[in-house]
Amino acid sequence: MISSIRKKILEVLEKDARLTPREAAILLSEDENLVAGEIAAMEAEGIILGYKTIVNPERVRDDKVACLIEVSVQPERGHGFDKIAERIYRFPEVRSVYLVSGGYDLLIVIEGQSLREIADFVIEKLSVLPNVRSTASHFLLKKYKELGTILVESDGQERIPVSP
């Protein structure tokens, strides 16, 4: 079980990973050395795995293509979904892999330079893997919010206009 101070530290770092231990300590009304020590310990224990920057693709005109792929698989005896998930997450195109409930088993997020590159990945790498039964691809058209960060600017309207 993770301590309450660690939970609080993780919450503030998830909102802003650029915070120094001093700034986090001030926000949490805690001792700076305690916070710095807990952050270092969580990094060493593999609780904190890294720090990421969220880039607004609209601002940089990023031409990358992103795709969500639903994958139905046959789980392996003794390994369940873990072995097939590992084979998939080892591909460099793959950004995320999730085991999910519902009509399919794995949800994969991938990025490529073009629709063709994504299609080639699905056709040549993903769908030919042992135990992959089927795939369904959904191309991302626009990102509105990612990892808790809103990526679009509000026009200032809070209510939807109603016309008679």
C-alpha positions, 0 to 999 in steps of 0.5 A: 500500500502506498503512503498518503504522502506519496499519493499526494506527491504523485498527484502534484507531479502528474499535474506538473512534472516540472515541479521541483521538490521545493515547489512540490513541498510548498504546495503540499505543506511538507518538508522539502527534504522529505518530498525530495527523498520520497521522489527519489525513492519512488524513482528507485522503486519503479513507481515513477517511471519517467516524465513526459511532455504533452505536445499540442499537435495543432500548434506544431502541425505534427503530421504524425498519424495516430491510430487506436487498434482493437485486437482480439487474441487467443490467450496462451495457456499459463501466460494469459494475455501477457506474452502476446501483449509483450510481443506487441508492445516491443514494436517501436510504433506502439505507444500504448497497450492496454488489456480491456474488457468488452468485445476485444482484448487489447487496445493498442495506440500506435503512431506513424508518418502516414496511413500507409505506414499504419496499414503496413504495421497492421498487415505485416506485423500485428495481424500475422502474430500467433494468437491474434484473431482480429483487429479493428483500426480507428484513426484519430482525427483530432485530440481534444484532451490528453493525459488530463490536459486540454489541447483545444482553446475555448471560445469563451462560450460556456453554454450551447446557443439555442435557436428557436 
